[in-house]
Amino acid sequence: MPLNRTAHKDLRLKGVPSLKFAANVHSVPLTGVEFPAAARDMPILFAGTDVKEAGPMALLGLRQNENLFVDANGQWIPGAYVPAFIRRYPFILAEKPKDQEGDDFTVFLDEAYEGFSSEEGERLFKEDGTDAEMLTNAVNFLGEFQQHVARTHWFMDQLRKHDLLEPRNIRLEKDGKTINLNGLFVVNEEKLRQLDEKTAHEFLKDGTLGWIYAHLLSLANIDRVSARLNDREQTEAPTGSTAVN
């Protein structure tokens, strides 16, 4: 719902030590500025129906509706990077219809979020109707996130301009079963090495090269995510029982 000073004047937000709301997402969009931190823990790939539509995402699981970075209690793996797409919740910025006046974006919130209450937590608005500090910080974070999204769009344009993306299907064999991840793209390292000196220098100066290598280094984390799935399946397996087919 759009954030409304009248409808939400008494709304409060309390801290909830749980990320259960993200337990069913196996990938989330990622901005380029996050690549270096995310690359330590999760694969960074480009996903889309084709190269023109592809955008960066963090791969969080190998099965639909399963985030291997969130446990049964809603706790994120200690020390692992949490993408900003998840950290911004329960607020988001949404683009306004073109026929509406004012800023291009407006703040929305998920009214069903368990942290919202009219009795507990920090107020979103002060008594005089102005933004409370907590809401101001949240909106500032959303604004910064949107700027990073715009910068990431520019980054993707550079990859497409120099034809650096190639399709990559991930195929994993597990206990006789096959997991196929399609609709993915990665940077072609051979084409990257063949860039002319001028372009390579520009990529170095504007940070594009750093983002590219963070992406390439992160691909080794596919094995780590697969290992997390193995651990999850071990906990799911019934003990002391006989399977009946």
Buried (B, 14 or more C-beta within 10 A) or exposed (E): EEBEEEEBBEBBBEEBEBBBBBBEBBBBBBBBBBBBBBBEBBBBBBBBEEBEEBBBBBBBBBEEEBBBBBBEEBEBBEEEBBBBBBEBBBBBBEEBEEEEEEEEBBBBBBEEBEBBEEEEBEBBBEEEEEBBEBBEEBBEBBEBBBEBBEBBEEBBEBBEEBEBBBEBEBEBEEEEEEEEBEBBBBBBEEEBEEBEEEBBEBBEEBBBBBBBBBBBBBBEBBEEBBEBBEEBEEEEEEEEEEEEE
